[in-house]
Amino acid sequence: MSSSVVRGKGQITIPSEIRKAAHLEEGDPVEIEIVEEGILLRPQKVIDATQAWFWQPGWQAGEREAAADLAVGRSRVSESSEAFLSSLEE
């Protein structure tokens, strides 16, 4: 268990081992809620709106499928864009 001290303006320092485990970085938003057991902090990772598509479940499933294909050698390398396009017709 870790502890901290409340400083001016209500600031606390979250111990480094907790920040690392929660993948918290400077500037990350944190949701704060009073619960029966005390105070609950929830990291709120923000995804850039232009990159949100990448984190959709369907896209992530495709990423896992592609990684599995690469891992077992189900891939080809084309020497040129023309070679790539002609391979699509095969």
N, C-alpha and C positions, 0 to 999 in steps of 0.2 A: 504494500500500500504506500502511496506517496501523499505528501501534503504540501500545502503552499500557504502563503500569507496574503490577505486582502490588503492592497495598497491604495494610495490615493486614487480617487475617481472610480473605486470599486475594481481595480485591475488585479488579476492574479496571474501568476506564471504557471503554465501547465508543464510539469516536469518533462524533460527531454525523452525519457523512455516511453511516456504516455503519448507524446506527440509523434514519436516514431511509429509506435504500434498503431496509432489511429491515422497515420499518413497525413498529419496536419503540417501545413507550412504557413509561414508568415503571410497574412492577408486572407487566409481561408475563413469563410463565414462559419459560425458555430451557432446552432439553435440552442437556446437555454430554456429549460422548463422546470418548474417545481413539481416534484412527484412525492408520493407518500414517503419514500425512503430518503428524500433530500433534494438535491439539485442534480439534474441530468443535463449533460452537454452532448449534443449530437453534431458531429462534423457535417457540413453541408457543402460537398464538393460541387463546384459550378463548372458546367461544361460550356465552352464557347458555342454559341448558337450555330455558327457555321460548321462546327464539327459534330453536332449532336447526332446526325445521321449515322456516324460510325459506331455509336454506342447503342443503337437500336438492337433489340434481341435478334431480329432476323439477320441483320448485317453481321453481328457477332457470331451467329451460327455459321454463316458463310466463311468468316475468317477462320473459325476452328476447322471447318471442312477443308479449306485451302491449305492450312498448316498440316493437316493429316495427310493430304495428297502429296505435299512436298516431302514429308517425312518418309514416305514409302516409295518415293521416286516416280509418282504419277504426274510428271510435268515434262515440258519440252522447252527448248530455247530456240528462238528464231533468230537468224543472222540479220534479218532486215524486216522492215514493216511489210514489204511485199511478200516475203516468205511467210510471215505470220498470217497475213490475209489469205494467202492461198491455202495455208494449212487449215483454215476454218472451213474451206470448201470440201476438204477431204472427208 
